[in-house]
C-alpha cells in the first residue's frame, strides 16, 4: 500500500506475539530501496511478492535491501531477495558482526547466554531450554553477507532523496534508522513503535547498559525535524516528543515496580521477573505462563532495568553462591 507518494508499506505475517511486521519500498528513478525483509517463510515471502505485484513492482525492481538490524524477521529474507533481485544488501557495521555468532557458529554465544541466565537465578534445569529457545527461528533466516557496510552518518541515495543512517542502540546494539530530511521521514525499525514498547534486554551482545544507550540515542533524535515515523510494527505515526515522554514514563513505572519488589530483600533478576506483569501479546500475563523464549526476554528486560538502576544509584548488587542479587537503594 502506497502510504505517501513513493513510499509503500508492506505488512507480512510474523508468528508469535506480534502478528505482522512492516517492510517499506521506497521508489527511486533508477532503482528502489527495500527497508527490512520479513522472515524466510512461505507466508511472509508470498505476502511480500503479492504486495509488490499489486503495486506494479517485481523483485528485479529492488536495487538495495537495507536491514535496520539482524533480528530474524527484519533480516530473514535478505538472502533469497538478493538472489531474486540482484540487489545489494546494506547492513550496519555493528550488526554485520553478529551474523556468524547468531546464525552460523552459535555454540559460543549459546554458552554465554546460558551462563548469563544461571548467574541471574535461572534454575539449571531451565537454563538450557531458555538459552536455546531462540534456535527455532534460525531455519527462517537465509544469511546474506552485506555488500554495503553502513556507519553512523552515512547516506543512501534514492532518486533525489538522501537517507541518513543513524545509529540507534537499544533494541539491538547496532540498530540503525533512516532519516530523509526533505520530507522529514524517519524509518525507525524497532527503535520507535506506536503501540508497544521495544524490547530492550541485557545479554552478551547488548553492551553494559542497553537502556541507557537507548535513551541516549532517543534524546539525540529530538533535534531532528520529523513529520512521519515509519515503524517496523504498527501504523505510521507522528508525535515523536509525545512518544518520547511515554517511553520515559513506562520505564519510570517499571523501575518503581522493581524497586518495590526488592525494597525488603535481595532477589535475582529471575525472581524479580517472576513477580512483574508481562505483556508480550497486549494483555498482561504472569511470568510462569510465558513461553520459554518470552521468559528469556523477560529476564533480560529485567536485567536491563536493573543495570540502569545500578548506574543511577537506585539499586545495589551482591553475589551469593555465584548468583547476582539486587536490592533497592544506594
C-alpha positions in Angstrom: 0.0 0.0 0.0 1.4 3.4 -1.0 1.0 5.4 2.2 2.6 8.6 0.9 3.9 9.3 -2.6 6.7 6.9 -3.5 6.7 5.0 -0.2 4.9 1.6 0.1 4.2 -0.1 3.4 4.0 -3.9 3.1 2.7 -5.9 6.0 3.9 -9.5 6.3 3.0 -12.1 8.9 5.2 -12.9 11.9 4.5 -15.9 14.1 4.2 -15.3 17.8 3.0 -12.4 19.9 3.5 -9.8 17.2 1.1 -10.6 14.3 2.9 -8.8 11.5 5.8 -6.5 10.6 6.3 -3.7 8.1 8.6 -3.7 5.1 9.0 -0.5 3.2 9.6 0.0 -0.5 10.9 3.5 -1.4 10.7 4.4 -5.1 13.6 5.9 -7.0 14.1 6.8 -10.6 16.8 4.2 -11.3 16.0 1.6 -8.6 14.2 1.1 -5.4 15.1 0.7 -1.7 13.7 -2.0 0.4 13.9 -1.5 4.2 13.8 -4.7 6.2 12.6 -8.1 4.8 10.5 -10.3 6.9 11.2 -14.0 7.9 12.1 -16.5 5.2 8.7 -18.3 5.5 6.3 -19.1 2.7 3.6 -16.8 4.2 5.9 -13.8 4.5 7.5 -14.4 1.1 4.1 -14.7 -0.5 2.7 -11.6 1.2 5.8 -9.6 0.0 5.6 -10.9 -3.6 1.9 -10.3 -3.8 2.1 -6.8 -2.4 4.9 -5.8 -4.8 2.9 -7.1 -7.7 -0.2 -5.2 -6.6 1.8 -2.0 -6.6 3.3 -2.7 -10.0 6.7 -4.0 -8.9 8.7 -7.2 -9.1 11.8 -8.4 -7.2 14.0 -7.2 -10.0 12.9 -3.6 -9.3 14.7 -3.8 -5.9 18.2 -2.4 -6.1 19.2 -2.0 -2.4 18.0 -4.1 0.6 18.7 -2.3 3.9 18.1 -4.0 7.2 17.7 -2.0 10.4 19.1 -4.9 12.4 19.7 -8.6 12.1 16.9 -9.9 14.2 15.2 -12.7 12.2 12.0 -11.0 11.0 14.0 -8.0 9.8 16.8 -9.9 8.1 15.5 -13.4 7.4 14.5 -13.0 3.7 17.6 -11.0 2.7 19.5 -13.8 1.0 16.5 -15.0 -1.0 15.6 -11.5 -2.1 19.2 -10.8 -3.0 19.3 -13.8 -5.3 15.9 -13.0 -6.9 16.6 -9.3 -7.4 20.3 -8.9 -7.8 20.1 -6.1 -5.2 22.9 -5.2 -2.8 22.4 -5.8 0.9 23.2 -2.9 3.2 23.7 -3.5 6.9 25.0 -1.6 9.9 28.7 -2.1 10.8 28.0 -3.4 14.3 25.1 -5.7 13.3 27.1 -7.3 10.5 29.5 -8.7 13.1 26.6 -10.6 14.8 25.6 -12.7 11.8 28.0 -15.6 12.3 27.5 -15.9 16.0 23.7 -15.8 15.7 23.1 -17.8 12.5 26.4 -19.7 11.9 28.6 -20.9 14.7 26.2 -20.3 17.6 27.9 -22.5 20.2 29.9 -19.8 21.9 27.0 -17.4 22.1 24.7 -20.0 23.5 27.2 -20.9 26.2 27.4 -17.2 27.1 23.7 -16.8 27.2 23.3 -19.9 29.5 25.9 -18.6 31.8 24.2 -15.2 32.0 20.9 -16.8 32.8 22.2 -19.1 35.5 24.2 -16.3 37.1 21.0 -14.3 37.4 19.0 -17.0 39.1 17.5 -19.1 36.3 17.5 -22.7 37.6 20.0 -25.1 35.9 17.0 -27.3 34.8 15.6 -24.4 32.8 18.7 -22.5 31.7 19.4 -24.7 28.6 15.8 -24.5 27.4 15.7 -20.7 27.8 19.1 -20.3 26.2 18.3 -22.4 23.2 14.7 -21.1 22.8 15.9 -18.7 20.0 17.3 -21.5 17.8 13.8 -22.5 16.5 13.8 -19.4 14.2 17.2 -20.0 12.7 15.7 -22.0 9.9 13.7 -19.0 8.8 16.9 -16.9 8.2 18.7 -17.0 4.9 22.1 -15.5 5.7 23.2 -12.8 3.3 26.6 -11.2 3.6 26.3 -7.5 3.3 27.6 -5.8 0.2 27.4 -2.4 1.8 28.5 -1.7 5.4 26.7 1.3 6.9 28.2 3.6 9.6 26.5 6.3 11.6 26.2 9.4 9.4 26.4 7.5 6.1 23.8 8.2 3.4 21.8 6.1 1.0 20.5 8.0 -2.1 17.3 7.0 -3.8 16.5 9.4 -6.7 16.5 12.9 -5.2 16.1 11.6 -1.7 19.0 11.1 0.6 18.5 8.9 3.7 20.9 9.5 6.6 21.9 6.5 8.6 21.6 7.0 12.3 23.0 4.5 14.8 20.3 3.9 17.4 21.4 1.2 20.0 18.9 -0.2 22.5 16.7 -2.8 21.0 19.9 -4.2 19.3 23.4 -2.8 19.8 23.9 -1.9 16.2 20.3 -1.0 15.3 20.1 1.8 12.6 17.4 4.1 11.5 17.0 6.0 8.3 16.1 9.7 8.1 15.1 11.7 5.0 15.2 15.4 5.8 13.3 16.8 2.8 10.1 15.1 3.6 11.1 14.6 7.2 10.5 10.9 7.1 12.0 8.6 9.8 12.2 4.8 9.3 12.5 3.6 12.8 12.7 -0.2 12.6 12.1 -1.5 16.2 13.6 1.6 17.8 10.3 3.5 18.0 6.9 1.8 17.8 3.5 3.4 18.1 1.6 0.9 20.2 4.1 -1.2 22.1 7.4 -0.5 23.8 10.5 -2.1 22.1 12.2 -5.0 23.9 15.4 -3.8 25.4 17.3 -6.5 27.2 20.8 -7.1 28.7 22.6 -10.0 27.0 26.1 -10.9 25.9 26.0 -8.7 22.8 24.0 -5.8 24.3 26.6 -3.5 25.8 26.8 -2.9 29.5 23.8 -0.6 29.9 21.4 -1.0 27.0 18.6 1.1 28.4 21.0 4.0 29.0 22.2 3.6 25.4 18.6 3.5 24.2 17.6 6.8 26.0 20.8 8.5 24.9 20.0 7.6 21.3 16.4 8.6 21.7 17.3 12.0 23.1 19.7 12.6 20.2 16.8 12.2 17.8 15.0 15.1 19.5 17.0 17.6 17.3 15.5 16.1 14.1 12.5 17.6 12.4 10.3 14.6 11.9 6.9 14.6 10.2 6.2 10.9 10.0 7.7 7.8 11.7 7.6 4.6 9.7 7.9 1.8 12.3 8.8 -1.9 12.0 5.4 -2.8 13.6 2.1 -0.9 13.7 0.9 2.1 11.8 2.8 5.1 10.6 2.6 7.8 13.2 3.8 11.3 14.3 4.3 13.0 17.6 7.9 12.0 18.3 8.2 14.1 21.5 4.9 12.7 22.9 6.1 9.1 22.3 9.4 10.0 24.0 7.5 11.1 27.1 5.5 7.9 27.1 8.8 5.8 26.9 10.2 7.7 29.9 7.0 7.2 31.8 6.8 3.5 31.1 10.4 2.8 32.2 10.0 5.0 35.3 7.0 2.9 36.3 8.8 -0.3 35.6 11.6 0.8 37.9 9.1 1.7 40.6 7.8 -1.9 40.3 11.3 -3.4 40.5 12.1 -1.2 43.5 9.0 -2.3 45.3 9.9 -6.0 44.8 13.5 -5.6 46.1 12.9 -3.0 48.8 12.9 -5.5 51.7 15.0 -8.4 50.4 17.7 -9.3 47.9 16.4 -11.1 44.8 17.8 -12.3 41.5 16.7 -11.0 38.1 14.8 -14.3 37.6 12.9 -13.8 40.8 12.1 -10.2 40.1 10.9 -11.1 36.6 8.7 -13.7 38.2 6.9 -11.0 40.1 6.4 -8.5 37.3 3.5 -8.4 34.9 4.3 -9.1 31.3 2.7 -8.1 28.2 4.0 -10.0 25.1 0.7 -10.0 23.2 -1.1 -7.0 24.5 -2.7 -8.5 27.6 -1.0 -8.8 31.0 0.2 -12.3 31.7 2.0 -14.0 34.6 5.7 -14.9 34.1 5.1 -18.6 34.6 2.6 -18.6 31.7 5.1 -17.3 29.3 6.8 -19.4 26.6 10.4 -20.3 27.1 11.5 -17.6 24.7 9.4 -14.9 26.3 10.7 -15.9 29.7 14.2 -15.4 28.4 13.2 -12.0 27.1 11.6 -11.1 30.4 14.7 -12.0 32.4 16.9 -9.9 30.0 14.5 -7.0 30.1 14.5 -7.1 33.9 18.3 -7.1 33.8 18.3 -4.0 31.6 16.2 -2.2 34.1 18.5 -3.3 36.9 21.6 -2.2 35.0 20.1 1.3 34.5 19.1 1.4 38.2 22.6 0.4 39.3 24.0 3.2 37.2 21.6 5.7 38.7 22.2 4.6 42.2 18.7 3.2 42.7 19.8 -0.4 43.3 22.8 -2.3 44.6 24.1 -5.8 43.7 25.7 -8.5 45.8 26.8 -12.0 44.7 25.8 -15.1 46.7 26.7 -18.6 45.6 27.5 -17.3 42.1 24.1 -15.7 41.6 23.7 -11.9 41.3 21.2 -10.5 43.8 19.8 -7.0 43.8 18.3 -4.7 46.5 16.8 -1.2 46.3 18.6 1.9 47.3 22.1 3.5 47.1 
